[in-house]
Amino acid sequence: MNRQWNDLTISDELHEECGVFGAYDLEGGDIANWVYYGLFALQHRGQESCGIAVSEHRDIRYYKDMGLVNEVFTAENLNRLHGDIAIGHVRYSTAGSSVRANAQPLVTKYIKGTLAIAHNGNLVNAVDLREKLERSGAIFQTTIDSEVIAYLVARERVGSRSVEEAVGKAMQHIRGAYSLLVMSPRKLTCARDPYGFKPLCIGKKDSVYVVASETCALDAVGAEFIRDVLPGEIVTITADGLQSNTQYCNKKPARCIFEYIYFARPDSVIDGAVVFDARIAAGKILAQTHPVEADLVVGVPESGNVAAMGFSLASGIPYGQAFVKNNYIGRTFIKPGQSLREQSVRIKLNVLKSVVEGKRIVMIDDSIVRGTTSARIVQMLKNAGAKEVHVRISSPPFKFPCYFGTDIPSGDQLIANHHSVDGICELLGADSLGYLDVNRLGEMVGGLDYCDACFTGNYPVDPPKRDIRGDFES
């Protein structure tokens, strides 16, 4: 059952998707530590669960659990993961419930051996595929669409000459978003969906090839960026190096624009576009299209900070820090009861009163979903003595749900579907409100093709007839 957008029990924040990281040491050294550090760099993409699988002497072993990377992995359990090929995953659930069984990588034993799979994204036809497979006798152990991919790859491998050929055959059945790592005992195969919704890149350091969701993870292990995996491309890493199959690169790319607005770390580069520069550009566009007389520009940490710098650069209004963020809230953070819910934002953020008191503030944030959190932050600034608060959002208004791996909810929960911009401004208690113009999104990414369906409803892939986001058991 859908809940209303103004229900304060629902989170008003977007969550990251998932992150994948793989490594292959051509000289046979243990590689699990590389994946561990790579996952640390991708922790922003998922904080619910994580895991690492390794291949040693044709035996695949793994460890995964609920929690952050530093909560799940100790020196003791990491030291048990020996092998020269490894893949890892950090997860935030957008399809399938948040339980240990749904943590990745998924390890599948089948007639030809063992496969481990890590997946970022959502399939729009996962429910239909799952039901079809179940009618043919398939038994599933999880409630995530990634297991559908694992089953298809294993099934296709039985009649294929190689794992990469099986991955290609599986890609002909699945629709939607996926950046995929498939580890067999002696190969690391990676694939990106033909639209390139989710990022995936390749790097190398000495004898080690690495594959990651973002370039910041390559930097974390000292690997040199080689290139991005092309939308639709299958790349196989073996002892002989890299092999590429581009036969499925036949669609117009539709990269998730929210990678550049919010999800990716600002020090990452995705398909040639620097995320930091994209956010600076968004702030500059906001300053041009929604100017205002003010004394200080501030960003809502962390995602609003860079766009705030861009607004400051274009407007000449000084940039400053108005918020202190509590960086020690992990998955164990308990949301307050109803009587204390208004204080929940204060646990994460606090306002520097001496910075904002008596000033006209421009507050930059990446998005407004339901509006409850934004309203509380505006009120916090005014309670701290801000004379005016002008809200600027570095994305257009959300109008439509996302089916490709971002937890943008159904339309009835989105504030922009119930109120005009002026109406939202009034609900926030702000003195003015301005969104990024949807027609100027392309300026952020230098002309790259992108998906803006959450703003426009123009889905590059037909959305599912049934909403797949959530638990298959519900």
C-alpha positions as CSV (number, residue, x, y, z in Angstrom):
1,M,0.0,0.0,0.0
2,N,1.4,3.4,-0.9
3,R,1.7,5.9,1.9
4,Q,1.1,9.6,1.6
5,W,4.0,12.0,0.9
6,N,3.5,14.0,4.1
7,D,3.6,10.9,6.4
8,L,6.5,11.8,8.7
9,T,7.3,8.2,9.3
10,I,8.8,7.9,5.8
11,S,12.3,8.9,5.0
12,D,12.4,12.1,3.0
13,E,15.9,11.4,1.7
14,L,17.1,9.6,-1.5
15,H,19.3,6.7,-0.8
16,E,22.3,5.5,-2.8
17,E,21.9,2.5,-5.1
18,C,24.7,-0.2,-4.9
19,G,28.3,-0.4,-5.6
20,V,30.4,-3.1,-7.2
21,F,34.2,-3.7,-7.2
22,G,36.2,-6.5,-8.7
23,A,39.9,-7.3,-8.9
24,Y,42.1,-9.9,-10.7
25,D,45.8,-10.3,-10.0
26,L,47.4,-11.9,-13.1
27,E,50.4,-12.9,-11.0
28,G,48.3,-14.9,-8.5
29,G,48.5,-12.8,-5.4
30,D,45.8,-12.6,-2.8
31,I,43.3,-9.8,-3.8
32,A,40.6,-9.6,-1.1
33,N,42.3,-6.6,0.6
34,W,42.0,-4.7,-2.7
35,V,38.3,-5.3,-2.8
36,Y,37.9,-4.3,0.9
37,Y,39.5,-0.9,0.3
38,G,37.5,-0.5,-3.0
39,L,34.3,-1.1,-1.1
40,F,35.3,1.5,1.5
41,A,35.5,4.1,-1.3
42,L,32.1,3.0,-2.6
43,Q,30.4,3.0,0.9
44,H,28.3,6.0,-0.1
45,R,26.5,3.9,-2.6
46,G,25.0,1.5,0.0
47,Q,25.1,1.1,3.8
48,E,22.8,-1.8,4.4
49,S,25.0,-4.8,3.6
50,C,28.3,-5.7,2.0
51,G,30.2,-8.8,1.0
52,I,33.3,-10.2,-0.8
53,A,33.7,-13.4,-2.8
54,V,37.1,-14.8,-3.8
55,S,38.3,-17.6,-6.2
56,E,41.1,-19.8,-5.0
57,H,42.2,-22.9,-6.8
58,R,38.8,-23.1,-8.5
59,D,37.0,-22.9,-5.2
60,I,34.8,-19.8,-4.6
61,R,34.5,-18.6,-1.0
62,Y,32.6,-15.6,0.4
63,Y,31.7,-13.6,3.4
64,K,28.8,-11.1,3.7
65,D,26.6,-9.6,6.3
66,M,24.4,-6.6,7.2
67,G,26.2,-3.4,8.0
68,L,29.0,-1.1,6.8
69,V,32.3,-2.4,5.4
70,N,34.2,-1.7,8.6
71,E,31.4,-3.4,10.7
72,V,31.2,-6.6,8.6
73,F,34.9,-7.2,7.9
74,T,37.4,-7.8,10.6
75,A,41.1,-8.7,10.0
76,E,40.2,-12.3,11.0
77,N,37.4,-12.9,8.5
78,L,39.2,-11.0,5.7
79,N,42.3,-13.0,6.1
80,R,40.3,-16.2,5.4
81,L,39.5,-15.0,1.9
82,H,42.4,-16.1,-0.1
83,G,42.4,-15.9,-3.9
84,D,43.7,-14.0,-7.0
85,I,40.2,-13.1,-8.2
86,A,37.6,-11.3,-6.1
87,I,34.4,-9.3,-6.3
88,G,32.6,-7.2,-3.7
89,H,29.3,-5.4,-3.2
90,V,27.8,-2.7,-1.0
91,R,24.0,-2.6,-1.0
92,Y,21.1,-0.3,-0.5
93,S,17.8,-2.2,-1.3
94,T,15.6,-0.8,-4.0
95,A,14.2,-4.3,-4.9
96,G,14.1,-7.0,-2.3
97,S,14.0,-6.6,1.5
98,S,16.8,-5.6,3.7
99,V,17.9,-8.9,5.1
100,R,21.2,-10.9,5.2
101,A,20.0,-13.4,2.6
102,N,19.8,-10.6,0.0
103,A,23.3,-9.4,0.6
104,Q,25.7,-9.8,-2.3
105,P,27.7,-11.2,-3.9
106,L,25.4,-14.1,-4.7
107,V,27.2,-17.4,-5.0
108,T,25.5,-20.0,-7.2
109,K,26.5,-23.7,-7.5
110,Y,25.3,-25.4,-10.7
111,I,26.2,-28.4,-12.9
112,K,29.3,-26.8,-14.3
113,G,30.7,-25.4,-11.1
114,T,30.3,-22.2,-9.1
115,L,29.6,-18.5,-10.1
116,A,29.6,-15.4,-7.9
117,I,27.6,-12.3,-9.1
118,A,27.5,-8.7,-7.9
119,H,24.9,-6.4,-9.5
120,N,24.0,-2.7,-9.3
121,G,20.7,-1.7,-10.8
122,N,17.1,-2.9,-11.2
123,L,15.5,-5.0,-13.9
124,V,12.1,-3.9,-15.1
125,N,11.1,-7.4,-16.1
126,A,12.4,-9.2,-13.0
127,V,8.9,-10.2,-11.7
128,D,7.9,-11.7,-15.0
129,L,11.2,-13.5,-15.5
130,R,11.1,-14.9,-12.0
131,E,7.6,-16.2,-12.3
132,K,8.4,-17.8,-15.6
133,L,11.5,-19.5,-14.2
134,E,9.6,-20.7,-11.1
135,R,7.0,-22.3,-13.3
136,S,9.8,-24.2,-15.0
137,G,11.0,-25.5,-11.6
138,A,13.5,-22.8,-10.5
139,I,13.9,-22.3,-6.8
140,F,15.0,-18.9,-5.5
141,Q,16.7,-18.3,-2.1
142,T,16.4,-14.5,-2.1
143,T,13.9,-11.8,-2.9
144,I,16.2,-9.7,-5.2
145,D,16.2,-9.4,-8.9
146,S,19.9,-10.0,-9.0
147,E,19.2,-13.7,-8.4
148,V,17.2,-13.8,-11.6
149,I,20.3,-12.7,-13.4
150,A,22.4,-15.3,-11.6
151,Y,19.9,-18.1,-12.5
152,L,19.8,-17.0,-16.2
153,V,23.6,-16.9,-16.5
154,A,24.0,-20.3,-14.9
155,R,21.3,-21.8,-17.1
156,E,22.8,-20.3,-20.2
157,R,26.3,-21.5,-19.2
158,V,25.2,-25.1,-19.5
159,G,24.9,-24.8,-23.3
160,S,27.6,-22.2,-23.9
161,R,31.3,-22.4,-24.6
162,S,32.2,-19.8,-21.9
163,V,30.9,-17.7,-19.1
164,E,31.0,-14.5,-21.2
165,E,28.9,-16.1,-23.9
166,A,26.4,-17.1,-21.2
167,V,26.3,-13.5,-19.9
168,G,25.6,-12.3,-23.4
169,K,22.7,-14.8,-23.8
170,A,21.3,-13.8,-20.4
171,M,21.5,-10.1,-21.5
172,Q,19.0,-10.9,-24.3
173,H,16.4,-11.8,-21.7
174,I,16.8,-9.0,-19.1
175,R,15.6,-5.4,-19.4
176,G,16.5,-2.5,-17.2
177,A,19.6,-1.3,-15.4
178,Y,22.6,-3.4,-14.5
179,S,26.3,-3.1,-14.0
180,L,27.3,-6.6,-13.4
181,L,30.3,-8.6,-12.2
182,V,30.4,-12.3,-12.7
183,M,33.3,-14.3,-11.2
184,S,33.9,-17.9,-12.3
185,P,36.9,-19.9,-10.9
186,R,39.3,-18.5,-13.5
187,K,37.6,-15.4,-15.1
188,L,36.2,-12.1,-14.1
189,T,33.4,-11.0,-16.5
190,C,31.8,-7.6,-16.3
191,A,28.8,-6.2,-18.3
192,R,26.9,-3.0,-18.5
193,D,23.3,-2.7,-19.7
194,P,22.9,-1.4,-23.3
195,Y,21.6,2.0,-22.0
196,G,24.5,2.5,-19.5
197,F,22.2,3.4,-16.7
198,K,24.8,2.5,-14.1
199,P,28.5,3.4,-14.2
200,L,31.3,0.9,-14.5
201,C,35.0,1.5,-15.2
202,I,38.2,-0.4,-15.5
203,G,41.7,0.3,-14.0
204,K,45.0,-1.4,-13.6
205,K,47.9,-1.3,-11.1
206,D,51.0,-3.4,-11.9
207,S,49.6,-6.9,-12.4
208,V,46.1,-6.2,-11.0
209,Y,43.1,-5.3,-13.1
210,V,40.2,-3.7,-11.2
211,V,36.6,-3.0,-12.1
212,A,34.5,-0.5,-10.1
213,S,31.3,1.5,-10.1
214,E,33.3,4.7,-9.8
215,T,36.8,6.0,-10.5
216,C,37.1,7.1,-6.8
217,A,37.4,3.4,-6.0
218,L,40.3,3.0,-8.5
219,D,42.0,5.9,-6.8
220,A,41.6,4.2,-3.4
221,V,43.7,1.3,-4.4
222,G,46.2,3.3,-6.5
223,A,44.9,1.9,-9.9
224,E,45.2,3.9,-13.0
225,F,42.0,4.5,-14.9
226,I,42.0,2.7,-18.3
227,R,38.5,3.3,-19.6
228,D,34.7,3.0,-18.9
229,V,32.9,-0.1,-19.8
230,L,30.7,0.9,-22.8
231,P,26.9,0.6,-22.5
232,G,26.1,-2.9,-23.6
233,E,29.7,-4.1,-23.5
234,I,30.9,-7.4,-22.0
235,V,34.5,-7.3,-20.8
236,T,36.3,-10.5,-19.8
237,I,39.5,-10.5,-17.7
238,T,41.6,-13.7,-17.8
239,A,45.3,-14.5,-17.4
240,D,45.7,-13.3,-20.9
241,G,44.3,-9.8,-20.2
242,L,41.2,-8.0,-21.4
243,Q,38.8,-9.2,-24.0
244,S,35.8,-7.1,-25.2
245,N,32.4,-8.0,-26.8
246,T,30.5,-5.0,-28.1
247,Q,27.7,-6.8,-30.0
248,Y,25.1,-5.5,-27.6
249,C,26.2,-1.9,-27.8
250,N,23.2,-1.0,-29.9
251,K,21.1,1.4,-27.9
252,K,21.2,5.2,-27.3
253,P,22.8,5.6,-23.9
254,A,20.6,6.8,-21.0
255,R,23.0,7.4,-18.1
256,C,21.3,8.1,-14.8
257,I,21.5,11.9,-14.5
258,F,21.3,11.5,-10.7
259,E,24.8,10.0,-10.6
260,Y,26.0,13.5,-11.4
261,I,23.5,15.3,-9.2
262,Y,23.8,13.2,-6.1
263,F,24.9,9.6,-6.1
264,A,28.5,9.5,-7.2
265,R,31.3,11.0,-5.2
266,P,32.3,14.4,-6.5
267,D,35.9,13.1,-7.1
268,S,34.6,10.5,-9.6
269,V,34.6,10.7,-13.4
270,I,31.8,8.9,-15.2
271,D,31.9,8.4,-18.9
272,G,34.3,11.3,-19.2
273,A,32.2,13.8,-17.2
274,V,33.7,15.0,-13.9
275,V,31.1,14.8,-11.2
276,F,32.5,17.8,-9.3
277,D,32.4,19.9,-12.5
278,A,28.8,18.8,-13.2
279,R,27.7,20.0,-9.7
280,I,29.5,23.3,-10.1
281,A,27.7,23.8,-13.4
282,A,24.3,23.1,-11.7
283,G,25.0,25.7,-9.1
284,K,26.0,28.2,-11.8
285,I,22.8,27.6,-13.7
286,L,20.7,28.1,-10.6
287,A,22.4,31.4,-10.0
288,Q,21.6,32.5,-13.5
289,T,18.0,31.3,-13.6
290,H,17.0,32.0,-10.0
291,P,19.1,35.0,-8.8
292,V,18.5,36.5,-5.4
293,E,20.0,39.2,-3.2
294,A,21.6,37.4,-0.2
295,D,24.6,37.5,2.1
296,L,25.7,33.9,2.1
297,V,25.4,30.7,0.1
298,V,25.4,27.4,2.0
299,G,25.0,23.7,0.9
300,V,23.1,21.0,2.7
301,P,25.9,18.4,3.4
302,E,27.2,16.6,1.6
303,S,25.5,16.6,-1.7
304,G,24.6,20.3,-1.8
305,N,28.0,21.7,-1.0
306,V,29.6,21.6,-4.5
307,A,26.5,23.1,-6.2
308,A,26.5,25.8,-3.5
309,M,30.1,26.6,-4.6
310,G,28.9,26.9,-8.2
311,F,26.1,29.3,-7.2
312,S,28.6,31.4,-5.2
313,L,31.0,31.6,-8.1
314,A,28.3,32.7,-10.6
315,S,26.5,35.1,-8.2
316,G,29.4,36.6,-6.3
317,I,27.7,35.9,-3.0
318,P,30.2,34.4,-0.5
319,Y,30.1,30.7,0.1
320,G,30.2,29.4,3.7
321,Q,29.5,26.5,5.9
322,A,26.3,26.8,7.9
323,F,25.9,23.1,9.0
324,V,27.9,20.6,11.0
325,K,27.1,17.1,10.1
326,N,27.2,14.1,12.4
327,N,29.4,11.6,10.5
328,Y,28.9,8.8,13.0
329,I,25.4,7.7,12.2
330,G,25.5,4.3,10.7
331,R,22.9,1.6,10.1
332,T,22.3,1.3,13.9
333,F,20.8,4.8,14.1
334,I,17.3,4.4,15.6
335,K,14.7,6.9,14.3
336,P,13.0,8.8,17.2
337,G,9.4,8.1,18.2
338,Q,6.6,10.3,17.1
339,S,7.0,12.8,19.9
340,L,10.7,13.3,19.0
341,R,10.5,13.0,15.2
342,E,10.9,16.7,14.7
343,Q,14.4,16.4,16.3
344,S,15.6,13.6,13.9
345,V,17.2,16.1,11.5
346,R,19.0,17.8,14.3
347,I,20.7,14.5,15.2
348,K,22.3,14.5,11.7
349,L,22.7,18.3,11.2
350,N,23.3,21.3,13.4
351,V,23.4,24.9,12.4
352,L,26.3,27.3,13.1
353,K,24.3,30.1,14.6
354,S,27.1,32.6,14.5
355,V,27.4,32.1,10.7
356,V,23.8,32.6,9.8
357,E,22.4,35.0,12.4
358,G,21.0,38.1,10.8
359,K,21.9,37.0,7.3
360,R,20.0,36.3,4.1
361,I,20.8,32.7,3.3
362,V,20.8,30.9,0.0
363,M,20.4,27.2,0.9
364,I,21.4,24.7,-1.9
365,D,20.2,21.1,-1.8
366,D,20.2,18.3,-4.4
367,S,16.5,17.5,-4.4
368,I,13.1,17.6,-2.6
369,V,11.2,14.4,-2.4
370,R,8.4,14.7,0.1
371,G,9.5,18.0,1.6
372,T,9.5,17.2,5.3
373,T,13.3,17.2,5.8
374,S,13.7,20.4,3.7
375,A,11.1,22.2,5.8
376,R,12.9,21.2,9.0
377,I,16.2,22.4,7.7
378,V,14.7,25.8,6.7
379,Q,13.2,26.1,10.1
380,M,16.5,25.3,11.8
381,L,18.2,28.1,9.9
382,K,15.5,30.6,10.9
383,N,15.6,29.4,14.5
384,A,19.3,30.1,14.4
385,G,18.6,33.7,13.4
386,A,18.7,33.7,9.6
387,K,16.8,36.8,8.3
388,E,15.8,35.1,5.0
389,V,16.2,31.5,3.6
390,H,16.1,31.1,-0.2
391,V,16.1,27.5,-1.3
392,R,17.7,26.4,-4.5
393,I,17.6,22.8,-5.8
394,S,20.2,21.4,-8.1
395,S,17.7,19.2,-9.9
396,P,14.2,19.6,-11.4
397,P,11.1,18.6,-9.5
398,F,10.5,14.9,-9.1
399,K,7.4,13.9,-10.9
400,F,7.8,10.2,-11.7
401,P,9.2,7.1,-9.9
402,C,12.5,5.5,-10.9
403,Y,12.5,1.8,-11.9
404,F,16.2,1.5,-12.6
405,G,17.8,1.4,-9.1
406,T,17.0,4.8,-7.4
407,D,14.5,4.8,-4.7
408,I,12.4,7.7,-6.0
409,P,8.9,6.7,-4.7
410,S,5.6,6.5,-6.5
411,G,4.1,9.7,-7.8
412,D,1.5,10.1,-5.1
413,Q,4.3,10.5,-2.5
414,L,6.2,13.2,-4.4
415,I,5.5,16.8,-3.2
416,A,5.8,18.3,-6.7
417,N,2.8,16.3,-7.8
418,H,0.6,17.9,-5.2
419,H,1.8,21.5,-5.1
420,S,3.1,24.2,-7.4
421,V,6.5,25.7,-6.8
422,D,5.0,28.5,-4.9
423,G,3.0,26.1,-2.8
424,I,6.1,24.0,-2.0
425,C,7.9,27.2,-1.1
426,E,5.1,28.0,1.4
427,L,5.2,24.5,2.9
428,L,8.9,24.7,3.3
429,G,8.6,28.1,5.1
430,A,11.2,29.5,2.6
431,D,11.3,33.0,1.3
432,S,11.8,31.8,-2.3
433,L,12.3,28.5,-4.1
434,G,14.0,27.7,-7.4
435,Y,14.7,24.4,-9.2
436,L,17.2,23.5,-11.9
437,D,15.5,23.8,-15.3
438,V,15.1,20.3,-16.8
439,N,16.1,21.7,-20.2
440,R,19.5,22.6,-18.9
441,L,20.5,19.3,-17.4
442,G,22.6,18.5,-20.4
443,E,24.9,21.4,-19.6
444,M,26.0,19.5,-16.5
445,V,27.4,16.6,-18.4
446,G,28.8,18.1,-21.5
447,G,26.3,16.7,-24.0
448,L,26.3,13.1,-22.8
449,D,23.0,11.2,-23.3
450,Y,21.2,10.7,-20.0
451,C,18.0,9.4,-18.5
452,D,15.7,12.1,-16.9
453,A,12.6,10.0,-16.5
454,C,12.1,10.9,-12.9
455,F,11.6,14.5,-14.0
456,T,9.9,14.0,-17.4
457,G,8.3,10.6,-17.4
458,N,10.2,9.8,-20.7
459,Y,11.5,6.3,-19.8
460,P,14.1,4.9,-22.2
461,V,12.8,1.4,-21.3
462,D,9.0,0.8,-20.8
463,P,8.4,0.7,-17.1
464,P,7.0,-2.5,-15.5
465,K,3.2,-3.1,-15.4
466,R,3.7,-4.0,-11.8
467,D,6.0,-2.0,-9.5
468,I,9.0,-4.2,-8.8
469,R,10.5,-1.9,-6.2
470,G,10.3,-3.6,-2.9
471,D,10.0,-7.1,-1.7
472,F,8.9,-9.9,-4.0
473,E,7.2,-11.4,-1.0
474,S,4.9,-8.4,-0.4
